[in-house]
Amino acid sequence: MGHETRDDAAVYQISATEAIVETVDFFTPVVDDPYWFGRIAAANAFSDIWAMGARPLFALNLVGFPVKALPVEILAEILRGGSEGAALAGAPVLGGHSIDDPEPKYGMAVTGLVHPDRILRNVGARPGDRLLLTKPLGSGILTTALKRGVASEAEVASVTETMAALNRAAGEVLAASGAVTALTDVTGFGLLGHAWEMAEGSGAVLRIEAARVPLLPGVRAHAERGVLPGGSLANLEWARPHARFGAGVDEVARKVLADAQTNGGLLAAVREDRAEAVGALLADRGVEAAWIGEVREAPEGPALVVE
């Protein structure tokens, strides 16, 4: 698997029973605390492994740091956060590479393993499947509010916890269930962007019920005041030609649904006859998943329907 369907990671088969899954991700700080920046960046990098139905083996650090402008203790905290995040993911950090950079950057290259017959892709959703989302939306809006100094302490704590939360439990349940026909994680392209990738690649219509999509506290209020990252607005314009919005889905709601996420939840198409059982298994692992829509046939071509 390469980049043909804009999937979450590359996959290279090495035997009849094993395939290597490889992904890489890094970015500039999204929170002020260096430890939590490291935790979030690690969780984000590992997420793509679980989105492919794989298990992580190990990670390598990717570091850019202004060594003459910031104390090395800050870098140590970033790396501590990343190391602890990797440990929670069940994989060691075996090395990495660093450069002197005017702006801090951190992330990981992560290697995983999967049986070639059990790869989960962002395509393959079938009419009748139900759509599942495992995390609330709004991290892009809330981190923008943090940068502008208008986020409350409670909002900062909530978004930090959500971004740092691993998708491990959700990924393991979905991979083991045998009920998932398509899977991806919601990150930089927002829910609408990643849902469109699934719809287009599956040749289907994805119907999303906006009222069922969970949001982090304060997201709607900040969006109404225009606290929106530029990437989220670009996401909406990219998805808009492929989406049909109901009259009850106002422009603010559309912007929230397109909000660029950092380590967002997993978006899964689940067989309707197994949906209840999958929901129960996720709940047993502490995952508060939401059923946000369904997959329909596409006689006029793939599309998003948001009502």
C-alpha distance (Angstrom), angle and dihedral (degrees) to the residues before:
residue distance angle dihedral
M1 . . .
G2 3.77 . .
H3 3.79 132.5 .
E4 3.82 99.4 -55.8
T5 3.82 95.6 113.6
R6 3.81 98.0 24.5
D7 3.80 88.8 -110.8
D8 3.81 124.3 178.3
A9 3.82 99.6 -103.0
A10 3.79 144.0 2.9
V11 3.80 118.5 -100.6
Y12 3.81 125.7 -157.6
Q13 3.80 120.2 -174.8
I14 3.81 114.3 -137.4
S15 3.82 100.7 171.7
A16 3.78 141.9 -4.0
T17 3.80 90.2 -83.8
E18 3.80 105.2 29.7
A19 3.79 137.4 59.5
I20 3.78 127.9 175.6
V21 3.81 116.7 -127.3
E22 3.80 115.0 -157.1
T23 3.79 130.5 -173.5
V24 3.79 138.5 160.4
D25 3.80 132.3 -164.4
F26 3.81 137.0 162.9
F27 3.80 137.2 157.2
T28 3.79 146.3 166.3
P29 3.85 120.2 -81.0
V30 3.80 117.0 -65.1
V31 3.82 94.9 -177.2
D32 3.80 133.1 35.4
D33 3.82 97.9 -122.2
P34 3.84 109.6 85.8
Y35 3.81 94.2 -152.5
W36 3.79 92.7 54.2
F37 3.79 90.7 43.8
G38 3.80 87.2 58.8
R39 3.80 93.0 46.8
I40 3.81 92.2 49.3
A41 3.81 94.4 46.8
A42 3.80 91.3 50.3
A43 3.81 93.2 47.6
N44 3.79 89.9 49.3
A45 3.81 93.1 51.7
F46 3.80 94.0 48.0
S47 3.81 92.3 48.5
D48 3.80 93.6 77.0
I49 3.81 90.5 59.2
W50 3.81 92.1 57.2
A51 3.80 90.4 42.8
M52 3.83 87.0 63.8
G53 3.80 93.6 50.8
A54 3.81 90.4 -108.5
R55 3.80 136.0 126.0
P56 3.81 121.5 -124.7
L57 3.81 120.9 -113.9
F58 3.81 104.8 -178.3
A59 3.80 144.1 -30.1
L60 3.81 139.3 -136.8
N61 3.81 122.5 -148.4
L62 3.80 122.3 -121.0
V63 3.81 112.2 -160.9
G64 3.77 136.2 179.8
F65 3.82 113.8 176.9
P66 3.82 136.9 164.8
V67 3.80 96.3 -126.3
K68 3.81 94.4 -176.5
A69 3.80 96.4 45.1
L70 3.81 104.8 43.6
P71 3.82 132.4 41.9
V72 3.78 115.1 -99.1
E73 3.82 87.5 -127.5
I74 3.80 88.0 73.8
L75 3.79 90.3 56.5
A76 3.79 89.9 48.1
E77 3.82 89.6 55.8
I78 3.81 92.3 48.9
L79 3.80 90.4 51.7
R80 3.80 91.6 45.5
G81 3.78 89.8 54.4
G82 3.79 91.4 48.4
S83 3.79 92.8 47.8
E84 3.80 92.9 50.0
G85 3.81 90.7 46.9
A86 3.80 90.2 52.6
A87 3.80 91.0 48.3
L88 3.81 89.7 54.3
A89 3.80 87.5 50.6
G90 3.80 89.2 55.6
A91 3.80 96.7 -115.2
P92 3.82 134.0 105.2
V93 3.79 126.8 -126.0
L94 3.82 104.0 -124.3
G95 3.79 101.7 -177.2
G96 3.77 140.0 -58.3
H97 3.77 145.0 -176.4
S98 3.81 134.5 -86.9
I99 3.80 135.9 -167.5
D100 3.79 135.5 -173.6
D101 3.82 104.1 -102.5
P102 3.83 131.4 173.8
E103 3.83 89.8 -131.3
P104 3.82 126.1 41.6
K105 3.79 115.1 -108.2
Y106 3.77 129.2 174.4
G107 3.76 139.5 173.8
M108 3.77 143.8 116.9
A109 3.76 145.3 -107.3
V110 3.79 106.2 -135.2
T111 3.80 128.4 -163.0
G112 3.80 121.3 -157.8
L113 3.78 140.5 172.8
V114 3.81 132.4 -130.8
H115 3.80 138.5 165.0
P116 3.82 107.1 -104.6
D117 3.81 90.7 -126.2
R118 3.81 92.8 52.9
I119 3.78 101.6 52.7
L120 3.80 112.1 133.1
R121 3.79 114.3 -148.0
N122 3.78 135.6 -171.4
V123 3.81 88.5 -111.6
G124 3.79 132.3 62.0
A125 3.82 101.8 72.0
R126 3.81 111.6 153.4
P127 3.81 133.0 -152.6
G128 3.77 109.7 -88.1
D129 3.81 95.1 31.6
R130 3.79 117.3 128.1
L131 3.80 122.3 -129.1
L132 3.79 119.3 -124.5
L133 3.83 129.1 -168.8
T134 3.80 119.8 -169.0
K135 3.83 102.4 -164.8
P136 3.80 136.8 37.3
L137 3.81 120.2 -105.3
G138 3.77 129.5 -120.2
S139 3.80 110.0 77.4
G140 3.80 93.0 124.4
I141 3.79 92.3 52.9
L142 3.80 94.2 45.1
T143 3.80 95.0 47.2
T144 3.80 87.9 50.2
A145 3.81 88.1 51.8
L146 3.82 88.0 50.6
K147 3.81 91.6 52.4
R148 3.81 90.3 49.6
G149 3.79 92.5 48.5
V150 3.81 95.0 -119.0
A151 3.83 100.8 107.2
S152 3.79 118.6 104.0
E153 3.81 121.6 -126.3
A154 3.80 89.6 -109.4
E155 3.82 91.5 52.4
V156 3.81 91.8 49.0
A157 3.80 91.3 49.4
S158 3.80 91.9 47.9
V159 3.79 96.7 49.2
T160 3.82 92.3 43.3
E161 3.79 91.8 53.1
T162 3.80 91.9 46.8
M163 3.80 95.1 48.7
A164 3.81 92.3 46.6
A165 3.81 93.8 48.3
L166 3.79 111.0 107.5
N167 3.78 121.1 -125.4
R168 3.80 87.6 -141.7
A169 3.81 99.1 110.5
A170 3.80 93.5 44.9
G171 3.80 92.6 45.1
E172 3.79 94.0 48.9
V173 3.80 93.1 48.6
L174 3.80 94.0 47.1
A175 3.81 93.4 46.0
A176 3.79 93.0 49.4
S177 3.81 95.4 44.0
G178 3.79 97.5 73.9
A179 3.81 86.3 -148.4
V180 3.82 100.6 98.0
T181 3.79 118.5 100.5
A182 3.83 97.3 176.7
L183 3.79 133.4 11.8
T184 3.79 138.0 -179.3
D185 3.77 138.6 150.7
V186 3.80 122.4 -113.4
T187 3.80 108.4 -122.2
G188 3.79 135.6 128.0
F189 3.81 98.8 -5.3
G190 3.81 93.5 52.9
L191 3.79 126.5 -132.1
L192 3.80 93.2 -62.2
G193 3.79 93.9 49.8
H194 3.78 96.3 48.0
A195 3.81 91.8 41.6
W196 3.80 89.2 53.6
E197 3.81 90.6 51.5
M198 3.82 88.1 53.6
A199 3.80 92.8 46.2
E200 3.80 94.6 46.9
G201 3.80 94.6 45.1
S202 3.81 92.2 45.8
G203 3.80 95.6 44.9
A204 3.80 89.2 -126.7
V205 3.79 144.4 115.1
L206 3.79 115.5 -109.1
R207 3.80 111.7 -154.4
I208 3.81 113.9 -159.7
E209 3.80 124.3 -169.3
A210 3.80 103.4 -145.6
A211 3.80 93.9 -157.8
R212 3.80 90.7 58.6
V213 3.81 95.2 54.3
P214 3.84 108.2 102.1
L215 3.82 118.4 -129.7
L216 3.78 132.3 -162.1
P217 3.82 114.8 -110.7
G218 3.80 113.6 -80.8
V219 3.80 96.7 13.3
R220 3.79 98.1 115.2
A221 3.82 92.6 46.0
H222 3.81 93.3 51.4
A223 3.80 91.3 46.2
E224 3.79 90.4 52.8
R225 3.82 88.3 55.6
G226 3.80 91.4 52.0
V227 3.81 96.8 -104.8
L228 3.79 95.9 148.6
P229 3.82 133.4 137.3
G230 3.77 116.3 -120.9
G231 3.79 91.0 -121.5
S232 3.79 91.6 60.8
L233 3.78 92.0 53.5
A234 3.80 90.1 48.7
N235 3.81 89.3 50.1
L236 3.79 91.5 55.5
E237 3.79 93.1 50.6
W238 3.82 90.0 49.0
A239 3.82 92.9 50.0
R240 3.80 98.0 37.9
P241 3.84 97.4 84.1
H242 3.82 89.4 55.9
A243 3.82 97.8 44.4
R244 3.78 133.8 81.9
F245 3.79 110.8 -157.7
G246 3.78 123.1 -158.3
A247 3.81 120.3 -127.3
G248 3.81 90.6 -106.0
V249 3.81 94.0 58.4
D250 3.80 104.4 86.5
E251 3.80 126.7 -162.3
V252 3.81 93.2 -96.1
A253 3.80 91.3 54.6
R254 3.79 90.0 49.1
K255 3.80 91.0 53.3
V256 3.81 91.0 49.5
L257 3.81 91.6 50.8
A258 3.82 88.6 52.1
D259 3.82 93.8 46.9
A260 3.82 112.3 135.9
Q261 3.80 108.4 -117.6
T262 3.78 132.7 -151.4
N263 3.81 109.7 -145.4
G264 3.78 92.0 -17.0
G265 3.77 124.3 177.7
L266 3.78 130.6 -75.5
L267 3.80 117.9 -90.9
A268 3.80 110.8 -150.4
A269 3.78 136.7 -179.2
V270 3.82 104.8 -144.7
R271 3.78 128.9 -169.7
E272 3.80 108.1 -101.8
D273 3.80 93.6 -131.4
R274 3.81 91.0 55.7
A275 3.79 99.3 38.8
E276 3.80 97.2 98.8
A277 3.79 92.7 49.4
V278 3.82 92.6 47.6
G279 3.80 90.7 49.7
A280 3.79 90.5 52.6
L281 3.81 92.6 49.4
L282 3.80 91.1 50.7
A283 3.79 91.3 49.4
D284 3.81 89.6 51.6
R285 3.82 88.2 57.3
G286 3.81 92.2 48.7
V287 3.81 96.5 -104.3
E288 3.82 112.7 143.1
A289 3.79 97.9 -152.8
A290 3.80 125.2 179.8
W291 3.80 127.9 -148.6
I292 3.79 102.0 -135.6
G293 3.80 105.7 171.2
E294 3.76 147.8 -45.7
V295 3.78 145.2 -95.9
R296 3.80 119.2 -106.9
E297 3.77 136.7 -176.0
A298 3.80 116.8 -88.2
P299 3.81 109.7 -142.7
E300 3.81 89.6 162.0
G301 3.78 95.9 39.9
P302 3.82 135.2 -83.0
A303 3.80 117.6 -42.5
L304 3.79 146.7 148.8
V305 3.80 119.6 -111.1
V306 3.80 113.8 -165.8
E307 3.79 116.9 -173.4
